[in-house]
């Protein structure tokens, strides 16, 4: 009796599988990152359009896949509006689009992605500030070197001025010494001249005296 019941039960399940709608075994498919696709009545790019402009990310019910007249794979799907038709298999995928995945991410993951983006922005701003800081350091160093050069020039100018004053003082001293020597030379000249004059006068008296004696001798 159990064997007969098992036999009938198997027949019942087989018939149920044969007559049940294909949607029982259907899986989900998503329109891939293509802007719009068309749902056609047959697996042929020239067949009539059942539904136009199915946008990217639309969830379709996938039934089966076959090769079309253009030797490309076509998928039999049902749109959310209930229209059944064929689309090229490369226009759909088993996974939602990247935009849908991002939209469906948990808030924590979205916050993490936002934090990562903000962190990247902060790093860029930090790098920019570091570059500006380095530029300011370079400019400051140039200004410091320029100020040092100016200070050195001022010190050199002061040294040159002091040396000039020293030279001026030495020149004045040499001039005074030269004047003193000139005065001394004039004094010596006056002394020598006076001595010569006195010697000449004395010699003249001697010559006159000697001449008188000679004349006296001749008179005798």
Secondary structure, DSSP 8 states (H G I E B T S, - for coil): -HHHHHHHHHHHHHHHHHHS-GGGG-EEEEE-S-SEEEEESSSSTTS-EEEEEEETT-EEEEEEEEE-TTSSEEEEEE-TTS-EEEEEGGGEESS--HHHHHHTS-HHHHHHHHHHHHHHHHHHHHHHHHHHHHHHHHHHHHHHHHHHHHHHHHHHHHHHHHHHHHHHHHHHHHHHHHHHHHHHHHHHHHHHHHHHHHHHHHHHHHHHHHHHHHHHHHH-
